[in-house]
Amino acid sequence: MALPQIFISYAHVDNETVLKGEEGWITLLHRLLELRLTQLLGERPKVWRDPQMAGNAPITGTLLEQLQCADYMISVISPRYLKSDWCRREIESFFARFKEADRIFKVLKTEVPLNQLPESVRDSLSYTFFRIDPDTGRPREFKLYSSTMAQEFVDRIEDLAYDLFRSIQRYHACAALEQTIHADTGTISVFLAETTQSQQKNRDLLRRELLEHGYRVLPDCPLMSEREHIVNSVNAALAESKFAIHLLDTRYGFIPEEADVSIIELQEQLSADWSRKNGLPRLIYLPPNIQCQDERQRQFISRVQSDNNRTTELVSSSQDELYQIIRDKLEALKTDAGKPRVSINPDRAMDVYIICHENDYEAAEQIEDYLFGQGMDPILPLIDGSNAARQEDHQRNLDHCDAVLIYYGNSDESWLRKMRFDLDQAVAERTHGFFAKGVLIGPPNNHRKHRIRSQDLIILKNVEHLDVSLLSEFVDLIRSR
């Protein structure tokens, strides 16, 4: 195949050196990236940059020609880069050709405000070549000839090269290789939450391993500093993911604009919501014997540890053990993905399980009559037999029915909570979802009944008298599926 051309866009000052004859930072990036891509592709790609470019010097004809021929751009972001009119023009010119942010790969050489990035690259992949010193708060750039940062520099080159390699496969019709990469994984997407700086290296290692095994890792673009952008980006990523991973530690993390919790806690809240509603399995890693000095982080960790969501697993182990647990989880997901899904006969009446307390059985029979008259097959729980027999029947109905309606009348609120919890677990364990899930609230009237609400259940209420006509909305939802 014809290999693509890669254009490196950078500011000349970022390649200058203190010592004469020393290899510049950009030159080193170029050399190592080209070498690693050659190893991955089996032949040398064309990676081009203008070695003479300086400041706001005019763009040369050669540079324009190379820019027009480029299939990918690597933009090395720095303060000087953002102030260069020509560097910004290179990005704008390249983006105008493809209108695809995923052809641009951002190398963040040092810390810059994300809101100052050109709009066309804000959603492109980022590769951070620095870390924040926890003692001074200053960014420290990765350098190859550094005893403490050499490995981090090489690791980041590996990430950049591998993502470019995968993109080349995707854009240049290497369908056979792409199918080979994904044959064993079923293209499972994994949500890997952003972390604090102290966990960034572990996240990078885990992301690298997941990609090397053919999994798609989301989010695939950096999260911005505004709450609304984070919520939208994370929810979009979660909607495509089959598994979520959060790596926590003692640090609380920064609080985004217009948010009241850190970006770490916000991501966890959003994935917890997806887990409760859609059964998304999650793994949350906590370092062994974690001790937090920050009160906010202590409260956050305490809340996570007290969460009784059965689709969430807390892990405190070594890194090797963590990776093995994740491998096992993903292998199980691949196995589940290969199971045949239940097909619904469109001519069959829908089975609607009516969950009720024995004190409300008479009222539930009125609901049963109404649903039957609407062409449904309603199912009431057993009221006779042993507790074990009734629980077995309850679980079987949750496993096999098409829709669930909880009737809440003469029972107490603890019963309702228990039934909602059972319903959440059924969502997590079924191979297919429910066509409709709802709660019908009837008499007697009390203050707490007026406060019942839900993000994923239809709530219908008339606490003065039982009004089965309210169920028309519930029935319409079943029929619409």
Wavefront OBJ file of the C-alpha trace (Angstrom):
o trace
v 0.000 0.000 0.000
v 1.013 3.631 -0.443
v 2.047 4.838 2.966
v 0.631 8.156 4.166
v 2.568 11.353 4.644
v 2.880 12.849 8.113
v 3.512 16.556 8.632
v 5.063 17.818 11.881
v 3.947 21.347 12.728
v 6.070 23.076 15.371
v 7.616 26.338 16.522
v 11.320 26.644 15.712
v 12.258 27.808 19.204
v 11.076 24.464 20.619
v 13.872 22.738 18.725
v 16.655 25.042 19.876
v 19.282 23.649 22.245
v 21.468 25.030 25.008
v 24.588 23.148 23.916
v 25.992 23.389 20.406
v 25.676 20.127 18.513
v 22.990 18.747 20.833
v 19.996 17.075 19.209
v 16.917 19.317 19.399
v 13.711 18.184 21.120
v 11.687 18.241 17.868
v 14.485 16.525 15.942
v 14.550 13.756 18.544
v 10.757 13.398 18.467
v 10.875 13.172 14.680
v 13.653 10.567 14.607
v 12.189 8.252 17.257
v 8.650 8.496 15.909
v 9.748 7.682 12.371
v 11.803 4.738 13.649
v 8.942 3.282 15.692
v 6.443 3.709 12.856
v 8.824 1.934 10.521
v 8.998 -0.977 12.957
v 5.191 -1.134 13.233
v 4.421 -0.705 9.523
v 7.317 -2.773 8.167
v 8.412 0.063 5.872
v 9.432 3.659 6.366
v 6.668 6.274 6.225
v 7.286 9.811 5.069
v 7.469 12.075 8.119
v 8.260 15.667 7.128
v 8.987 18.922 8.922
v 10.585 22.168 7.827
v 14.009 22.303 9.545
v 14.480 25.956 8.571
v 11.194 27.341 9.882
v 11.700 30.199 12.322
v 9.241 32.415 14.146
v 6.758 34.103 11.805
v 8.906 33.676 8.711
v 6.890 33.341 5.478
v 5.639 29.896 4.617
v 7.794 28.486 1.816
v 6.538 26.835 -1.347
v 8.001 23.522 -0.220
v 6.187 23.745 3.094
v 2.862 24.486 1.376
v 3.410 21.574 -1.002
v 4.152 19.176 1.870
v 1.165 20.468 3.814
v -1.144 19.866 0.861
v 0.176 16.304 0.456
v 0.011 15.392 4.155
v -2.445 12.772 5.375
v -1.778 13.384 9.079
v -0.520 16.265 11.156
v 1.415 16.205 14.411
v 1.142 19.606 16.052
v 3.674 20.216 18.831
v 1.815 22.579 21.160
v 3.784 25.094 23.235
v 3.336 28.735 24.281
v 5.355 29.892 21.272
v 3.361 27.667 18.936
v 0.103 29.248 20.069
v 1.523 32.728 19.407
v 2.727 31.865 15.916
v 0.355 32.967 13.165
v 1.917 30.514 10.730
v 1.607 27.530 13.040
v -2.088 28.299 13.515
v -2.438 28.750 9.761
v -0.907 25.309 9.182
v -3.513 23.716 11.440
v -6.375 25.642 9.858
v -5.191 24.801 6.345
v -4.827 21.110 7.137
v -8.151 20.876 8.973
v -9.950 22.642 6.105
v -8.928 19.794 3.762
v -10.341 16.917 5.780
v -12.678 18.383 8.435
v -11.534 15.476 10.624
v -9.944 16.219 13.997
v -8.757 12.626 14.334
v -6.160 13.207 11.593
v -4.438 15.718 13.882
v -2.349 14.412 16.799
v -1.508 16.959 19.513
v 1.850 16.707 21.246
v 1.666 18.854 24.390
v 5.321 19.722 24.929
v 4.569 21.779 28.018
v 1.558 23.004 29.927
v -0.728 25.435 28.089
v -4.333 26.480 28.886
v -6.615 24.126 26.975
v -9.018 26.939 26.134
v -6.220 28.620 24.145
v -5.866 25.691 21.754
v -7.115 26.225 18.192
v -10.712 25.020 18.018
v -9.919 22.548 15.238
v -7.567 20.532 17.489
v -9.326 20.710 20.833
v -11.005 17.356 20.225
v -8.009 15.638 18.641
v -5.882 13.060 20.424
v -3.396 14.497 22.950
v -0.020 13.205 24.079
v 1.363 14.923 27.165
v 5.163 15.118 27.188
v 5.439 16.675 30.634
v 4.264 16.097 34.162
v 3.482 18.461 36.991
v 5.986 18.404 39.846
v 3.860 17.645 42.943
v 6.140 19.712 45.166
v 6.485 22.866 43.079
v 3.454 22.644 40.796
v 5.692 23.385 37.795
v 5.572 21.407 34.526
v 8.667 19.288 33.854
v 9.144 18.306 30.199
v 10.092 14.749 29.291
v 13.601 14.426 27.865
v 15.300 11.360 26.472
v 18.652 12.175 28.058
v 17.315 12.366 31.589
v 17.788 9.684 34.203
v 14.324 10.288 35.644
v 12.244 11.020 32.527
v 13.779 9.020 29.677
v 11.341 6.125 30.018
v 8.352 8.466 30.121
v 9.564 10.131 26.912
v 9.917 6.764 25.160
v 6.546 5.558 26.458
v 4.805 8.620 25.082
v 6.502 8.161 21.713
v 5.190 4.594 21.765
v 1.647 5.815 22.418
v 1.833 8.348 19.608
v 3.346 5.879 17.145
v 0.888 3.124 17.943
v -2.154 5.389 17.616
v -0.827 6.673 14.294
v -0.251 3.089 13.191
v -3.849 2.147 14.028
v -5.165 5.223 12.263
v -3.119 4.403 9.158
v -4.636 0.933 9.127
v -8.119 2.397 9.378
v -7.743 5.110 6.757
v -5.793 3.125 4.168
v -8.086 0.190 3.650
v -6.056 -2.482 5.467
v -9.282 -4.280 6.191
v -7.737 -7.698 6.601
v -5.321 -6.515 9.270
v -8.024 -4.526 11.012
v -10.274 -7.593 11.162
v -7.379 -9.583 12.594
v -6.816 -6.954 15.277
v -10.456 -7.047 16.329
v -11.308 -10.695 15.688
v -10.874 -11.742 19.289
v -12.380 -8.681 20.937
v -15.550 -7.974 18.972
v -14.375 -4.307 18.948
v -15.322 -3.873 22.593
v -15.013 -0.278 23.782
v -13.658 0.421 27.263
v -14.216 3.654 29.167
v -10.931 4.528 30.907
v -11.522 7.567 33.096
v -9.100 10.465 33.186
v -6.944 10.419 36.325
v -4.947 12.724 38.555
v -1.324 13.391 37.620
v -0.030 10.810 40.103
v -2.008 8.025 38.363
v -1.312 9.224 34.816
v 1.561 6.825 34.218
v -0.542 3.832 35.312
v -3.387 5.010 33.079
v -1.036 5.342 30.122
v 0.318 1.829 30.673
v -3.181 0.382 30.942
v -4.405 2.295 27.887
v -1.413 1.021 25.919
v -2.109 -2.584 26.889
v -5.794 -2.317 26.011
v -5.010 -0.850 22.596
v -2.383 -3.500 21.903
v -5.021 -6.164 22.566
v -7.396 -4.544 20.092
v -9.808 -2.807 22.465
v -11.077 0.664 21.744
v -10.314 3.068 24.607
v -12.640 5.999 25.329
v -12.706 8.947 25.666
v -10.523 9.243 22.574
v -10.176 13.023 22.879
v -9.121 15.177 25.836
v -11.678 16.452 28.331
v -11.903 20.214 28.485
v -12.121 22.287 31.663
v -15.853 23.150 31.508
v -18.370 20.921 33.259
v -20.852 20.855 30.362
v -18.202 19.691 27.904
v -17.010 16.992 30.300
v -20.535 15.688 30.942
v -21.345 15.540 27.234
v -18.042 13.898 26.299
v -18.129 11.326 29.109
v -21.779 10.399 28.497
v -21.074 9.955 24.783
v -18.124 7.683 25.614
v -20.113 5.690 28.175
v -22.909 5.136 25.660
v -20.440 3.251 23.439
v -18.618 1.393 26.215
v -19.108 -2.114 27.534
v -16.840 -1.678 30.555
v -15.660 1.263 32.685
v -12.406 1.612 34.637
v -11.550 4.279 37.228
v -8.095 4.588 38.794
v -8.340 6.542 42.058
v -5.672 7.628 44.526
v -5.161 10.058 47.392
v -5.476 13.213 45.285
v -8.854 14.814 44.644
v -8.058 16.417 41.293
v -9.003 19.773 39.833
v -12.578 21.076 39.875
v -13.846 22.040 36.394
v -15.496 25.357 35.704
v -19.127 25.496 36.902
v -18.714 22.181 38.760
v -18.870 21.468 42.485
v -16.836 18.227 42.399
v -13.501 17.283 40.831
v -13.226 15.917 37.314
v -12.344 12.536 38.852
v -15.489 12.418 40.983
v -17.654 13.793 38.168
v -16.594 10.975 35.823
v -17.321 8.421 38.549
v -20.776 9.909 39.173
v -21.637 9.756 35.485
v -20.482 6.161 35.064
v -22.298 5.146 38.273
v -25.484 6.567 36.796
v -24.943 4.599 33.573
v -24.226 1.494 35.613
v -27.460 1.792 37.585
v -29.589 2.500 34.535
v -27.998 0.245 31.945
v -26.034 -2.343 33.892
v -22.617 -1.065 32.743
v -19.979 -3.128 34.593
v -17.331 -1.019 36.329
v -13.995 -1.556 38.021
v -12.700 1.030 40.487
v -9.087 0.745 41.584
v -7.977 2.007 45.008
v -4.337 1.726 46.100
v -3.893 -0.707 49.028
v -4.228 0.914 52.474
v -5.128 4.254 50.954
v -4.878 7.207 53.366
v -6.251 10.550 52.157
v -5.288 13.897 53.666
v -7.853 15.804 51.613
v -11.264 15.697 53.309
v -13.040 15.902 49.944
v -11.184 12.838 48.708
v -11.909 10.975 51.958
v -15.625 11.610 51.519
v -15.459 10.615 47.855
v -13.637 7.353 48.604
v -16.039 6.608 51.455
v -19.028 7.041 49.162
v -17.496 4.773 46.530
v -16.715 2.104 49.114
v -20.245 2.169 50.524
v -21.941 1.891 47.119
v -23.754 -1.453 46.944
v -24.054 -1.554 43.148
v -23.448 -5.167 42.170
v -22.128 -4.151 38.754
v -19.208 -2.296 40.365
v -16.106 -4.051 41.683
v -13.588 -2.343 43.951
v -10.019 -3.568 43.568
v -7.025 -2.857 45.833
v -4.087 -4.862 44.561
v -0.763 -4.733 42.788
v -0.651 -3.431 39.218
v -0.039 -6.936 37.835
v -3.056 -8.296 39.696
v -5.145 -5.342 38.508
v -4.262 -6.007 34.866
v -5.130 -9.676 35.242
v -8.514 -8.853 36.773
v -9.240 -6.480 33.891
v -8.198 -9.125 31.360
v -10.554 -11.639 32.977
v -13.425 -9.148 32.992
v -12.956 -8.315 29.334
v -12.650 -11.977 28.381
v -16.001 -12.570 30.096
v -17.506 -9.682 28.139
v -16.246 -11.190 24.881
v -17.872 -14.478 25.827
v -21.164 -12.739 26.612
v -20.983 -10.802 23.357
v -20.882 -14.096 21.501
v -24.089 -15.377 23.077
v -27.199 -15.258 20.885
v -29.626 -12.501 21.787
v -33.262 -13.209 22.521
v -35.460 -12.430 19.524
v -38.998 -11.231 20.190
v -41.884 -12.656 18.175
v -43.814 -9.567 17.084
v -47.085 -11.517 17.221
v -46.566 -12.599 20.829
v -48.262 -10.682 23.646
v -45.818 -8.875 25.921
v -45.305 -10.355 29.401
v -45.656 -7.614 32.012
v -44.560 -8.480 35.525
v -46.578 -6.562 38.142
v -44.575 -6.400 41.362
v -46.700 -5.712 44.394
v -46.778 -6.264 48.158
v -49.247 -8.835 49.403
v -51.206 -5.981 51.046
v -51.829 -4.553 47.566
v -52.815 -7.731 45.767
v -56.420 -6.655 45.259
v -55.343 -3.373 43.684
v -52.796 -5.260 41.538
v -55.600 -7.428 40.163
v -57.259 -4.263 38.805
v -53.976 -3.450 37.064
v -53.850 -7.021 35.768
v -57.324 -6.662 34.237
v -56.432 -3.341 32.602
v -53.201 -4.640 31.024
v -54.908 -7.801 29.789
v -57.526 -5.622 28.133
v -54.697 -3.795 26.372
v -53.417 -7.030 24.815
v -50.691 -7.713 27.370
v -50.004 -10.869 29.352
v -49.750 -9.589 32.958
v -48.055 -11.693 35.630
v -48.679 -11.281 39.356
v -46.258 -12.533 42.025
v -47.008 -15.659 44.054
v -48.688 -15.014 47.392
v -48.809 -18.665 48.473
v -45.950 -21.045 49.180
v -42.697 -20.727 51.089
v -40.503 -17.634 51.082
v -37.962 -19.514 48.977
v -40.593 -20.461 46.387
v -41.874 -16.899 46.169
v -38.364 -15.493 45.796
v -37.577 -18.006 43.070
v -40.758 -17.030 41.223
v -39.924 -13.333 41.641
v -36.449 -13.813 40.178
v -37.727 -15.946 37.302
v -40.286 -13.299 36.368
v -37.602 -10.581 36.392
v -35.369 -12.723 34.193
v -37.971 -13.506 31.516
v -40.634 -10.784 31.384
v -40.709 -8.048 28.739
v -41.696 -5.160 31.021
v -41.938 -4.470 34.750
v -44.412 -2.374 36.715
v -44.037 -1.868 40.474
v -47.253 -0.989 42.276
v -46.625 0.980 45.475
v -49.652 1.403 47.723
v -49.954 -0.032 51.247
v -46.360 -1.198 51.652
v -43.586 0.864 53.249
v -40.794 2.710 51.481
v -38.154 0.121 52.405
v -40.091 -2.459 50.368
v -40.153 -0.111 47.381
v -36.409 0.449 47.636
v -35.819 -3.293 47.771
v -37.910 -3.845 44.626
v -36.118 -1.065 42.759
v -32.799 -2.610 43.773
v -33.958 -6.024 42.459
v -34.960 -4.346 39.213
v -31.528 -2.679 38.865
v -29.805 -6.023 39.346
v -32.057 -7.634 36.745
v -31.089 -4.928 34.258
v -27.420 -5.679 34.936
v -27.769 -9.438 34.551
v -30.160 -9.809 31.597
v -28.832 -10.259 28.061
v -31.523 -7.861 26.782
v -33.256 -4.925 28.397
v -36.855 -4.276 29.363
v -39.285 -2.659 26.946
v -40.602 -0.535 29.806
v -39.977 -0.066 33.536
v -42.309 1.913 35.747
v -43.775 2.582 39.179
v -47.491 3.201 39.719
v -48.105 4.968 43.032
v -51.554 4.706 44.586
v -53.255 5.392 47.929
v -52.899 5.898 50.813
v -51.551 9.436 50.526
v -48.393 10.523 52.365
v -45.719 13.156 51.955
v -42.962 10.757 50.882
v -44.953 9.435 47.922
v -45.011 12.898 46.399
v -41.198 12.964 46.571
v -40.602 9.740 44.602
v -38.865 10.364 41.275
v -36.478 8.598 38.946
v -34.258 9.243 35.942
v -34.876 5.835 34.335
v -38.318 4.695 35.525
v -41.720 5.975 34.447
v -43.343 7.345 37.608
v -47.155 7.422 37.548
v -49.073 8.551 40.608
v -52.523 9.274 41.951
v -52.368 8.940 45.719
v -56.063 9.742 46.215
v -57.430 6.686 44.410
v -56.154 3.935 42.105
v -56.361 5.186 38.526
v -55.379 2.444 36.056
v -55.919 4.793 33.105
v -52.568 6.337 34.053
v -50.992 3.198 32.624
v -51.728 4.264 29.043
v -48.315 5.944 28.888
v -46.655 2.754 30.121
v -48.540 0.632 27.557
v -47.714 3.042 24.719
v -44.014 2.742 25.575
v -44.174 -1.067 25.343
v -45.976 -0.899 22.010
v -43.450 1.545 20.596
v -40.522 -0.861 21.025
l 1 2 3 4 5 6 7 8 9 10 11 12 13 14 15 16 17 18 19 20 21 22 23 24 25 26 27 28 29 30 31 32 33 34 35 36 37 38 39 40 41 42 43 44 45 46 47 48 49 50 51 52 53 54 55 56 57 58 59 60 61 62 63 64 65 66 67 68 69 70 71 72 73 74 75 76 77 78 79 80 81 82 83 84 85 86 87 88 89 90 91 92 93 94 95 96 97 98 99 100 101 102 103 104 105 106 107 108 109 110 111 112 113 114 115 116 117 118 119 120 121 122 123 124 125 126 127 128 129 130 131 132 133 134 135 136 137 138 139 140 141 142 143 144 145 146 147 148 149 150 151 152 153 154 155 156 157 158 159 160 161 162 163 164 165 166 167 168 169 170 171 172 173 174 175 176 177 178 179 180 181 182 183 184 185 186 187 188 189 190 191 192 193 194 195 196 197 198 199 200 201 202 203 204 205 206 207 208 209 210 211 212 213 214 215 216 217 218 219 220 221 222 223 224 225 226 227 228 229 230 231 232 233 234 235 236 237 238 239 240 241 242 243 244 245 246 247 248 249 250 251 252 253 254 255 256 257 258 259 260 261 262 263 264 265 266 267 268 269 270 271 272 273 274 275 276 277 278 279 280 281 282 283 284 285 286 287 288 289 290 291 292 293 294 295 296 297 298 299 300 301 302 303 304 305 306 307 308 309 310 311 312 313 314 315 316 317 318 319 320 321 322 323 324 325 326 327 328 329 330 331 332 333 334 335 336 337 338 339 340 341 342 343 344 345 346 347 348 349 350 351 352 353 354 355 356 357 358 359 360 361 362 363 364 365 366 367 368 369 370 371 372 373 374 375 376 377 378 379 380 381 382 383 384 385 386 387 388 389 390 391 392 393 394 395 396 397 398 399 400 401 402 403 404 405 406 407 408 409 410 411 412 413 414 415 416 417 418 419 420 421 422 423 424 425 426 427 428 429 430 431 432 433 434 435 436 437 438 439 440 441 442 443 444 445 446 447 448 449 450 451 452 453 454 455 456 457 458 459 460 461 462 463 464 465 466 467 468 469 470 471 472 473 474 475 476 477 478 479 480 481
